[in-house]
Amino acid sequence: MGVKTKEEYIQSLREMKPTAYMFGEKITGVVDNPRLRAGIESTATTYEFAEMEEYRDLIVTESPLIQEPVNRFTLPPQSIEDLVARVKINRTLGKYVGTCHQRCTGLDCLCTLSIVTYDIDQKYGTNYYERFIEFLKYVQKNDLTCNAGVTDVKGDRSLPPHEQPDKDMYLRVVERRDDGIIVRGAKAHQTGSLSCHEIIVLPTRAMRKGDEEYTVAFAIPADTPGLIHVVGRSSLDTREIDGCDIGNVNYSKYCPTLIFDDVFVPWERVFLCGEVEFAVEMVVRFSSFHRQSHGGCKSGKIDCMVGAALTMMDYNGTAKVGHHRQKVIDMIHRAETLYGCSLAASYEGKKEPSGTYFIDTILANTSKIHEGREMAEATRLMIDICGGFVSDLPSDQDIDNPEIGHLIKKYLKAVENVPVENRIKMFRLVEKLAMESADTISDIHGGGSPEAHRMTILRESDLEGRKKAAKRLAGIK
Ligand SMILES: Cc1cc2nc3c(=O)[nH]c(=O)nc-3n(C[C@H](O)[C@H](O)[C@H](O)COP(=O)(O)OP(=O)(O)OC[C@H]3O[C@@H](n4cnc5c(N)ncnc54)[C@H](O)[C@@H]3O)c2cc1C
């Protein structure tokens, strides 16, 4: 099969029959639901790029595993160049869709499993790596999109999994059978789970003795019986359903809650089961890879925001205004710092025993902390430049209304030679860039909350080496 086209990707989703609910209703036609389709279109760009001359070399590469061309979103990095390519493709896609393309999380799980399953086998003589490699071959050969089922709903945050009053607050194995396991629980904020072929589950936190049943990793098709996708609300979502006030190109993001209502997983798809000390390794690897991914796509999103701000300056007549030009500079340097950290994390990457390359954790986490603060600042600067209509532009339905439409167009006009329709479209884009909650909240919480990034930096940094350097300079032996 090899690299899929966008059409083949959409068709492959059409053939799946996931159980999904949204706004109180069961959804049967996932692909043709306008809300979900906007998210699927976003992920579809990762297939479309493979067909486009301009981007093909960036996204298609050779897999040493199956020795065929594959989409990069199925390839655990085999070199520093692969690590760097992850960042570049994410930036390019972020700029192209102006939101989350939703395919990096699954790749980050594949990268994680390609390192940790090998490490577990070394210690316990298990065969998780072999199972994972079979799964990876299947993903690569069929150019599949995977999601990341990492975040458990977690119940009382002060309690470990096995001490929760309700035992299902962290996904767990409720039964071990000869042919596989039965799992129960729920994973929250599952980016694009209905745009995916496969759901990959990893533990969400470090586990300790007593948490064995919660220490589990596996992969199952997104339409496996017992798996229920409940699509959440997002700030602009009914616009897609109503078919108005969307803006011109319709890409978007959605993050269902995924309920595992006693789901069967065959043993050949289980990649961790009870080895508690390896949960933390999975969490650290996944979150580091994912934080590096964000540095690429979010710098691409700022590129898009800069483009929107500059265009609004042209449309509003402020292109030469000094403080606006300064604010554009402030947006650009934020994008470049994010990108720089993420690239640096790649260039400082190292080969792991399994052969997969892993990024520099401290630099990847630094990139993510920067993102959490600076995406908000870049958004603030963009809104400052564009003006108040970002918040309350009249609806397309009023603009099309024969009684008042001409008045709205008259009063929304700014620079003489700019069609008012273009100014309206650009305001819609800016509104979406600033306020699409499913994407903007991920600047802060995606890949773990900010405190998790900070703790990782503290844990991974060479503190003793720094103390020693200071003591030497102070003349202390
Ligand atoms: C848009 C979006 C997309 C996402 N996509 C995915 C995805 O595709 N897959 C996936 O698995 N996850 C995804 N996530 C989940 C994301 O990783 C989590 O939101 C994040 O880890 C925070 O977890 P939480 O939302 O449960 O918040 P909480 O863990 O409840 O955190 C809330 C606050 O409480 C603090 N806190 C919580 N527990 C403790 C404690 N014990 N001690 C001290 N402080 C504590 C946190 O530091 C934070 O400040 C996504 C999130 C968002 C917002």
The ligand as a Tripos MOL2 file, in Angstrom:
@<TRIPOS>MOLECULE
LIG
   53    58     1     0     0
SMALL
NO_CHARGES

@<TRIPOS>ATOM
      1 C1         -6.3460   20.7980   23.6370 C.3       1 LIG1
      2 C2         -5.7330   19.6490   24.3430 C.ar      1 LIG1
      3 C3         -5.3440   18.5350   23.6200 C.ar      1 LIG1
      4 C4         -4.8340   17.4170   24.2800 C.ar      1 LIG1
      5 N1         -4.5330   16.3020   23.5570 N.ar      1 LIG1
      6 C5         -4.2270   15.1590   24.2190 C.ar      1 LIG1
      7 C6         -4.0780   13.9350   23.5180 C.ar      1 LIG1
      8 O1         -4.1850   13.8850   22.2960 O.2       1 LIG1
      9 N2         -3.8090   12.8120   24.2180 N.ar      1 LIG1
     10 C7         -3.6820   12.8270   25.5670 C.ar      1 LIG1
     11 O2         -3.4680   11.7750   26.1470 O.2       1 LIG1
     12 N3         -3.8120   13.9720   26.2620 N.ar      1 LIG1
     13 C8         -4.0840   15.1250   25.6180 C.ar      1 LIG1
     14 N4         -4.2400   16.2990   26.3220 N.ar      1 LIG1
     15 C9         -4.2020   16.2430   27.7770 C.3       1 LIG1
     16 C10        -3.0990   16.9930   28.4640 C.3       1 LIG1
     17 O3         -1.9030   16.2540   28.4350 O.3       1 LIG1
     18 C11        -3.6050   17.2780   29.8890 C.3       1 LIG1
     19 O4         -4.6140   18.2410   29.7850 O.3       1 LIG1
     20 C12        -2.5130   17.7230   30.8300 C.3       1 LIG1
     21 O5         -1.6150   16.6680   31.0790 O.3       1 LIG1
     22 C13        -3.0910   18.2050   32.1590 C.3       1 LIG1
     23 O6         -3.9080   17.1990   32.7110 O.3       1 LIG1
     24 P1         -5.4010   17.5740   33.1940 P.3       1 LIG1
     25 O7         -6.0750   18.2590   32.0690 O.co2     1 LIG1
     26 O8         -6.0110   16.3500   33.7270 O.co2     1 LIG1
     27 O9         -5.2070   18.6430   34.3190 O.3       1 LIG1
     28 P2         -4.7290   18.3560   35.8150 P.3       1 LIG1
     29 O10        -3.7580   17.2340   35.8370 O.co2     1 LIG1
     30 O11        -5.9020   18.2720   36.6940 O.co2     1 LIG1
     31 O12        -3.9210   19.6670   36.1190 O.3       1 LIG1
     32 C14        -4.5550   20.9110   36.5010 C.3       1 LIG1
     33 C15        -3.5970   21.6700   37.4180 C.3       1 LIG1
     34 O13        -3.4270   20.9430   38.6360 O.3       1 LIG1
     35 C16        -2.0360   20.6560   38.8590 C.3       1 LIG1
     36 N5         -1.9670   19.3150   39.4670 N.ar      1 LIG1
     37 C17        -2.6720   18.2080   39.1330 C.ar      1 LIG1
     38 N6         -2.3430   17.1800   39.9390 N.ar      1 LIG1
     39 C18        -1.4150   17.6360   40.7860 C.ar      1 LIG1
     40 C19        -0.6830   17.0550   41.8580 C.ar      1 LIG1
     41 N7         -0.8520   15.7710   42.2100 N.pl3     1 LIG1
     42 N8          0.2140   17.8280   42.5010 N.ar      1 LIG1
     43 C20         0.4060   19.1110   42.1480 C.ar      1 LIG1
     44 N9         -0.2780   19.7230   41.1600 N.ar      1 LIG1
     45 C21        -1.1650   19.0040   40.4840 C.ar      1 LIG1
     46 C22        -1.3940   20.7220   37.4790 C.3       1 LIG1
     47 O14        -0.0020   21.0040   37.5330 O.3       1 LIG1
     48 C23        -2.1840   21.8520   36.8420 C.3       1 LIG1
     49 O15        -1.6690   23.0840   37.2730 O.3       1 LIG1
     50 C24        -4.6830   17.4420   25.6790 C.ar      1 LIG1
     51 C25        -5.0440   18.5880   26.3920 C.ar      1 LIG1
     52 C26        -5.5650   19.6690   25.7420 C.ar      1 LIG1
     53 C27        -5.9930   20.8620   26.5570 C.3       1 LIG1
@<TRIPOS>BOND
     1     1     2 1
     2     2     3 ar
     3     2    52 ar
     4     3     4 ar
     5     4     5 ar
     6     4    50 ar
     7     5     6 ar
     8     6     7 ar
     9     6    13 1
    10     7     8 2
    11     7     9 ar
    12     9    10 ar
    13    10    11 2
    14    10    12 ar
    15    12    13 ar
    16    13    14 ar
    17    14    15 1
    18    14    50 ar
    19    15    16 1
    20    16    17 1
    21    16    18 1
    22    18    19 1
    23    18    20 1
    24    20    21 1
    25    20    22 1
    26    22    23 1
    27    23    24 1
    28    24    25 2
    29    24    26 1
    30    24    27 1
    31    27    28 1
    32    28    29 2
    33    28    30 1
    34    28    31 1
    35    31    32 1
    36    32    33 1
    37    33    34 1
    38    33    48 1
    39    34    35 1
    40    35    36 1
    41    35    46 1
    42    36    37 ar
    43    36    45 ar
    44    37    38 ar
    45    38    39 ar
    46    39    40 ar
    47    39    45 ar
    48    40    41 1
    49    40    42 ar
    50    42    43 ar
    51    43    44 ar
    52    44    45 ar
    53    46    47 1
    54    46    48 1
    55    48    49 1
    56    50    51 ar
    57    51    52 ar
    58    52    53 1
@<TRIPOS>SUBSTRUCTURE
     1 LIG1         1 GROUP 0 **** ****
